Amino acid sequence: MEVPLLDLQAQYATIRDEIRPVVDQVLESQRFILGPEVEAFEREVAHYCGTNYAIGVSSGTDALLIALMAAKIGNDDEVITTPYTFFATAGSISRIGAAPVFVDIDPKTYNINPALIEEKITAKTRAIIPVHLYGQCAEMTPILELAEKYHLIVIEDAAQAIGAEYGGIPDGKSYRAGNMGTCGCFSFFPSKNLGGFGDGGMVTTNDEAFAKRIKDLRTHGGKDKYRNYLIGMNGRLDALQAAILRVKLRHLDAWSQARRVHAQYYNEAFRLLEIVQIPYTEPGNVHIYNQYILRLPQRDALQTYLNEHHIGNAIYYPIPLHLQECYTHLGYAVGDFPESEKAAQETIALPVYPELSQEQQDYVIETIRKFYQS
Ligand SMILES: *Cc1c(COP(=O)(O)O)cnc(C)c1O
């Protein structure tokens, strides 16, 4: 049997008949930049996330970049984030001229550990970027409290977490990713839970003035085409992507539910293998399982074994960002963030995509069981 890590062809087969006509409509209209499809998708994402505004941008990376620009963060500023994330989180901070300041993760959730943030806040700190890693929201309440105390911006990196809910806000309500910080940044990279047919992204916010700046920054910072009050960029979402993503958004809750059912099925099986740490979901949170992550012994040998048995897998992330070559100038060393470094060596992602069959899941479970019993 073969089990890929993700099967986008299987997903496309289920929505082909809905996608083709909307693509055709955009082709017939010959309106490819912004326009009604993008505006409609922005309204739908804002409604989905519970925010007042959503602005379509060219990628998740550009969402982070434009959010940092809109917050007027730049040279000599510091931005606190996790070293255990996709490179773009820290890369965006560096690209606008600021310095990423890393804080280690909570080993249970793999998200930034809020208890370690305050000691890293200096007079230069301007923002915190918590990442909702793997589809579970970071612990936002203490982060928002620190932000208020020190007047910091909070940019949620929600690239892996559209639809994830956080239940820890003291008002007892549940908040969706992207609706808690100053803004939320989303990615529609094809392998994300809501993936386009190319690059795409979105910034959500409840702040009207901030929304306006984001909107202007994505078209070069112009009041109109030839009068620039900000130095922006070309950071727009394509009409074609918006039309496709509007179709896919209608399926997102069902897909997320299917991922949760698969995760539950794995959890029940792997709970019996005592050496394996299954994903931990904080009570009150709704996880969307952009990735299903196990922490286990002999990770590299298991990976070879899975590869030999044609089971898709991945390591997110093999090198924490403080140890990346491009960040040697920041002066971090091995041992600085022990939990991130351990997670990088001990965890592996398994297939959890919505179209995964029970036979495929049983094969994954059986193969892992065999590996540890031999
Ligand atoms: C995917 C991802 C991004 C970047 O999104 P792109 O659309 O690929 O630019 C940023 N942060 C995290 C955590 C991601 O997973």
The ligand as an SDF file (V2000), in Angstrom:
LIG
                    3D

 15 15  0  0  0  0  0  0  0  0999 V2000
    3.4450   28.3540    5.2990 C   0  0  0  0  0  0  0  0  0  0  0  0
    3.8510   29.2190    6.4110 C   0  0  0  0  0  0  0  0  0  0  0  0
    4.2120   30.5600    6.2030 C   0  0  0  0  0  0  0  0  0  0  0  0
    4.4270   31.1650    4.8440 C   0  0  0  0  0  0  0  0  0  0  0  0
    3.3530   31.0890    3.9780 O   0  0  0  0  0  0  0  0  0  0  0  0
    3.6360   31.1780    2.3860 P   0  0  0  0  0  0  0  0  0  0  0  0
    2.2530   31.3300    1.8310 O   0  0  0  0  0  0  0  0  0  0  0  0
    4.2840   29.9020    1.9910 O   0  0  0  0  0  0  0  0  0  0  0  0
    4.4800   32.3540    2.1200 O   0  0  0  0  0  0  0  0  0  0  0  0
    4.4960   31.3360    7.3130 C   0  0  0  0  0  0  0  0  0  0  0  0
    4.4360   30.8460    8.5560 N   0  0  0  0  0  0  0  0  0  0  0  0
    4.1010   29.5500    8.7930 C   0  0  0  0  0  0  0  0  0  0  0  0
    4.0350   29.0540   10.1940 C   0  0  0  0  0  0  0  0  0  0  0  0
    3.8180   28.6970    7.7250 C   0  0  0  0  0  0  0  0  0  0  0  0
    3.5160   27.4160    7.9660 O   0  0  0  0  0  0  0  0  0  0  0  0
  1  2  1  0
  2  3  1  0
  2 14  2  0
  3  4  1  0
  3 10  2  0
  4  5  1  0
  5  6  1  0
  6  7  2  0
  6  8  1  0
  6  9  1  0
 10 11  1  0
 11 12  2  0
 12 13  1  0
 12 14  1  0
 14 15  1  0
M  END
$$$$
